[in-house]
Amino acid sequence: MTSQEGFEKKAARFVGKYVFVGISTCDSDENVLSRTQVHGTIKSVKGGVITLELAGAGAGNEYTLPPDVDAFEKTDPRIVYRLRSTGEEVTGVEYIATWKILPPGRRGADEPGEEERDSAQDQHVDVVSKPARGIEIPLARILIALGLFLLLGYLSNFASAQKCEDAVAREQTSQESLVYCPLVYPDLTLEDRDLYSPTYSIAILARIGVTARLEASATPEHSPCIGICRACSSGPFVMRASYCLGGAGERCTYLCLFGLVFKVWDTTPRLI
C-alpha cells in the first residue's frame, strides 16, 4: 500500500462529517498576516486531497484542506461557535481542524508552506454555548437503570411470593400441628373477609406440612384459627404478607431477592 493509499484509507472516515477549519498565515516571527475560517462537509478524499464542500457564507464552493488527518479533533455537535471575523454562528460541527502556515525557511524548514497546528481560539472563533454536562446522557442512563431496577424488582417479587406466604405460616404455626381455617371471621368486615380465602390458607399450610381443618366460623372452641392472605407487592423487591389470628391481624413486610426472603418489619397487631 502506497503512502497516498494509506492516507486516503485513514481519511475516508471523515467523509460526510461536518467540520470547522481555521488556517492562519504567518510571517517568520509567527505574526498573523491573515486568517481563513471555513466550515462545511467533507465531500471526498481523493488523490491525496481532502475536499470540503462549504456551507454558510461560502455555500456552493469547495475548499482544499492540507493532507493532515491528525489535525481533526472531535467536538460536541451541540456546541455553538461564532466566527469573530464575520459574527456567523455555526452549530453541528463534528470536528475542528486548525493550521498555522509559516513561510519557507522558517526555523530550518526547507519546504514551502510549512504547516503547524493552531488552536481554535487563535483562529478567532468563540464558543457561544455548550450543552449542560451531566444532564442528558446521565438522565437517559438513570431512566434505563430505573427501568431495569423496577423490572428485576417485580420479577423478584413474583419469584418470592410463595416464600413470603410460607414464612408467615411457619412463624404463626411453629408450635402447632393442627390449626383451623374458618369460612367466616365474625370480627372482620365483608370486604376484609374476602382477603382470607380458607382454601388458599389451607394450601399454604399444607406446603409447610401443617394440617388445617376447614371450619364454618372462628370460635373459641376451634383454636388456633388462622387465615393467610396471598402475598402482594409493596414495591420492587418488597412484599407484604398478611395473616389473621381470630380477629387480630398483622402484616409482615419482606425484602425479596428471587426466592430469598428477609423479614424487615411487622405492623402492630390490630383488627383488620
C-alpha positions as CSV (number, residue, x, y, z in Angstrom):
1,M,0.0,0.0,0.0
2,T,1.4,3.4,-1.1
3,S,1.6,6.3,1.3
4,Q,-1.2,8.0,-0.6
5,E,-3.4,5.0,-0.4
6,G,-2.7,4.8,3.3
7,F,-3.6,8.4,3.7
8,E,-6.9,8.0,1.8
9,K,-7.8,5.0,3.8
10,K,-7.2,6.9,7.1
11,A,-9.0,10.0,5.9
12,A,-12.1,8.1,4.5
13,R,-13.8,8.0,7.9
14,F,-14.1,11.8,7.8
15,V,-16.1,11.9,4.6
16,G,-19.6,13.2,5.3
17,K,-18.5,14.8,8.6
18,Y,-19.2,18.5,9.3
19,V,-16.0,20.3,10.2
20,F,-14.8,23.8,11.1
21,V,-11.4,24.7,9.6
22,G,-9.2,27.6,10.6
23,I,-6.0,28.5,8.9
24,S,-3.6,31.3,9.9
25,T,-0.9,32.5,7.5
26,C,2.1,33.9,9.5
27,D,5.4,35.6,8.9
28,S,8.7,34.2,10.1
29,D,8.1,35.7,13.6
30,E,4.7,34.0,13.7
31,N,2.8,37.2,13.4
32,V,-0.6,36.5,11.8
33,L,-0.9,38.0,8.4
34,S,-4.3,36.6,7.5
35,R,-6.9,34.2,8.8
36,T,-9.2,31.9,6.8
37,Q,-12.2,30.3,8.5
38,V,-14.5,28.0,6.7
39,H,-16.9,25.3,7.6
40,G,-18.8,22.6,5.8
41,T,-19.0,18.9,5.0
42,I,-16.0,16.8,3.8
43,K,-17.0,15.8,0.3
44,S,-14.2,13.5,-0.8
45,V,-10.7,12.2,-0.2
46,K,-9.0,11.5,-3.5
47,G,-5.5,11.8,-4.9
48,G,-4.1,12.8,-1.5
49,V,-6.5,15.8,-1.3
50,I,-9.3,16.4,1.2
51,T,-12.1,18.4,-0.4
52,L,-14.5,20.4,1.7
53,E,-18.0,21.4,0.5
54,L,-18.5,24.8,2.1
55,A,-21.6,25.9,4.0
56,G,-22.7,29.3,5.4
57,A,-21.2,32.3,3.6
58,G,-19.2,30.1,1.2
59,A,-22.0,27.8,0.3
60,G,-21.7,26.3,-3.2
61,N,-17.9,26.4,-3.2
62,E,-15.3,23.9,-2.4
63,Y,-12.1,24.2,-0.4
64,T,-9.0,22.0,-0.4
65,L,-7.6,21.1,3.0
66,P,-4.0,20.2,3.9
67,P,-3.4,16.4,3.8
68,D,-3.2,16.1,7.6
69,V,-6.0,14.0,9.2
70,D,-4.3,14.1,12.6
71,A,-5.3,17.7,12.9
72,F,-9.0,16.8,13.1
73,E,-10.2,16.9,16.7
74,K,-13.7,15.6,17.6
75,T,-16.1,18.1,19.2
76,D,-19.6,18.1,20.5
77,P,-22.1,18.9,17.7
78,R,-24.3,20.7,20.2
79,I,-21.7,23.4,20.8
80,V,-22.4,26.7,19.0
81,Y,-19.4,28.6,17.6
82,R,-19.2,32.2,16.5
83,L,-16.6,33.4,13.9
84,R,-15.2,36.7,15.2
85,S,-14.4,37.9,11.8
86,T,-18.0,37.7,10.5
87,G,-20.2,37.1,13.5
88,E,-21.5,34.0,11.8
89,E,-22.7,31.3,14.3
90,V,-22.0,27.7,13.4
91,T,-23.5,24.6,15.0
92,G,-23.5,20.9,14.2
93,V,-19.7,20.8,14.0
94,E,-18.3,17.3,14.5
95,Y,-14.6,18.0,14.1
96,I,-12.3,21.1,14.3
97,A,-9.1,21.3,12.3
98,T,-6.7,24.3,12.6
99,W,-3.3,25.0,11.0
100,K,-0.7,27.7,11.0
101,I,1.1,28.3,7.7
102,L,4.7,29.5,8.1
103,P,7.0,30.9,5.4
104,P,9.6,28.7,3.7
105,G,12.9,28.5,5.6
106,R,11.4,29.3,8.9
107,R,13.4,27.6,11.6
108,G,15.1,25.4,9.1
109,A,12.0,24.5,7.1
110,D,13.1,23.6,3.6
111,E,9.8,23.1,2.0
112,P,7.4,26.0,1.1
113,G,4.3,26.4,3.2
114,E,5.5,24.7,6.4
115,E,2.4,23.8,8.5
116,E,1.9,23.8,12.2
117,R,-1.3,23.1,14.1
118,D,-3.0,26.1,15.6
119,S,-5.8,26.3,18.2
120,A,-9.5,27.1,17.8
121,Q,-9.1,30.3,20.0
122,D,-6.1,31.5,17.8
123,Q,-8.5,31.2,14.8
124,H,-10.7,33.9,16.3
125,V,-13.7,31.6,17.0
126,D,-15.7,31.9,20.1
127,V,-17.8,29.3,21.9
128,V,-21.3,30.8,22.2
129,S,-22.9,28.0,24.1
130,K,-22.1,24.4,25.4
131,P,-24.6,21.7,26.3
132,A,-25.1,21.3,30.0
133,R,-22.9,18.5,31.2
134,G,-24.3,15.7,33.3
135,I,-27.9,16.1,32.3
136,E,-28.9,14.5,29.0
137,I,-26.8,11.4,28.8
138,P,-26.8,10.6,32.5
139,L,-30.5,11.2,32.6
140,A,-31.0,8.5,29.9
141,R,-28.8,6.2,31.9
142,I,-30.7,6.8,35.1
143,L,-34.0,6.1,33.4
144,I,-32.7,2.9,31.9
145,A,-31.3,1.8,35.3
146,L,-34.5,2.7,37.0
147,G,-36.5,0.6,34.4
148,L,-34.2,-2.3,35.0
149,F,-34.5,-1.9,38.7
150,L,-38.3,-2.0,38.6
151,L,-38.3,-4.9,36.2
152,L,-36.0,-7.0,38.2
153,G,-37.7,-6.0,41.5
154,Y,-41.1,-7.1,40.4
155,L,-39.7,-10.3,38.8
156,S,-38.1,-11.0,42.2
157,N,-41.4,-10.4,43.9
158,F,-43.1,-12.9,41.6
159,A,-40.5,-15.5,42.3
160,S,-40.7,-14.9,46.0
161,A,-44.4,-14.7,46.7
162,Q,-44.9,-18.3,47.9
163,K,-41.7,-18.0,50.1
164,C,-43.3,-15.0,51.9
165,E,-46.5,-16.8,52.5
166,D,-44.7,-19.8,53.8
167,A,-42.5,-17.7,56.1
168,V,-45.7,-16.2,57.6
169,A,-47.3,-19.6,58.0
170,R,-44.2,-21.1,59.7
171,E,-43.9,-18.2,62.1
172,Q,-47.5,-18.3,63.2
173,T,-47.8,-22.1,63.4
174,S,-44.4,-23.0,64.8
175,Q,-45.8,-24.7,67.9
176,E,-48.9,-26.2,66.2
177,S,-49.6,-29.4,64.3
178,L,-53.3,-28.7,63.8
179,V,-54.9,-25.4,63.0
180,Y,-58.3,-24.3,61.9
181,C,-59.2,-22.2,58.9
182,P,-62.7,-20.7,59.3
183,L,-65.0,-19.8,56.5
184,V,-66.1,-16.7,58.4
185,Y,-64.3,-14.3,60.7
186,P,-67.1,-12.5,62.7
187,D,-64.9,-9.6,63.6
188,L,-63.9,-8.8,60.0
189,T,-65.8,-6.6,57.5
190,L,-67.2,-8.3,54.4
191,E,-64.5,-6.7,52.3
192,D,-61.7,-7.9,54.6
193,R,-63.2,-11.4,54.8
194,D,-62.7,-11.8,51.0
195,L,-58.9,-11.4,51.6
196,Y,-58.7,-14.5,53.6
197,S,-59.6,-17.4,51.4
198,P,-59.8,-20.6,53.7
199,T,-58.9,-22.8,50.8
200,Y,-55.8,-20.8,49.9
201,S,-54.8,-20.7,53.6
202,I,-55.1,-24.5,53.8
203,A,-53.0,-24.8,50.6
204,I,-50.3,-22.6,52.2
205,L,-50.3,-24.6,55.4
206,A,-50.1,-27.8,53.5
207,R,-46.9,-26.6,51.8
208,I,-45.2,-26.3,55.1
209,G,-46.6,-29.6,56.5
210,V,-49.2,-28.3,58.9
211,T,-52.6,-29.9,59.0
212,A,-55.5,-27.5,58.6
213,R,-59.2,-28.1,59.0
214,L,-62.0,-26.0,57.5
215,E,-64.5,-24.7,60.0
216,A,-67.7,-22.7,59.5
217,S,-66.6,-19.9,61.8
218,A,-63.9,-18.7,64.0
219,T,-64.9,-19.7,67.6
220,P,-63.0,-20.2,70.9
221,E,-63.5,-24.0,70.6
222,H,-61.6,-24.0,67.4
223,S,-58.2,-22.6,68.2
224,P,-55.9,-21.6,66.8
225,C,-57.9,-20.1,63.9
226,I,-55.6,-18.7,61.2
227,G,-56.1,-17.2,57.8
228,I,-53.3,-16.2,55.4
229,C,-53.6,-13.7,52.5
230,R,-51.8,-14.0,49.2
231,A,-48.6,-12.1,49.3
232,C,-48.7,-8.8,47.4
233,S,-46.1,-6.3,46.2
234,S,-45.4,-3.2,48.1
235,G,-42.7,-2.1,45.7
236,P,-39.7,-3.5,43.8
237,F,-38.0,-6.2,45.9
238,V,-40.6,-5.7,48.7
239,M,-43.6,-7.8,49.5
240,R,-46.3,-7.8,52.2
241,A,-47.9,-10.9,53.6
242,S,-50.9,-10.6,55.9
243,Y,-52.4,-13.1,58.4
244,C,-55.3,-13.2,60.8
245,L,-55.4,-15.0,64.1
246,G,-59.1,-15.0,65.2
247,G,-59.8,-11.3,64.5
248,A,-56.4,-9.8,65.1
249,G,-54.4,-9.3,62.0
250,E,-50.9,-8.3,61.2
251,R,-48.9,-7.5,58.1
252,C,-45.3,-8.7,57.7
253,T,-43.0,-6.9,55.2
254,Y,-40.3,-8.9,53.4
255,L,-37.2,-7.9,51.4
256,C,-37.3,-10.4,48.4
257,L,-34.3,-11.5,46.3
258,F,-35.6,-14.1,43.8
259,G,-36.8,-16.6,46.4
260,L,-34.7,-15.4,49.3
261,V,-36.9,-13.5,51.8
262,F,-35.9,-11.4,54.8
263,K,-38.4,-10.1,57.2
264,V,-37.8,-6.4,57.8
265,W,-40.8,-5.4,60.0
266,D,-44.3,-6.1,61.3
267,T,-47.2,-3.8,61.7
268,T,-48.8,-3.5,65.1
269,P,-51.4,-6.3,65.6
270,R,-54.9,-4.9,65.0
271,L,-58.3,-5.8,63.8
272,I,-58.0,-5.8,60.1
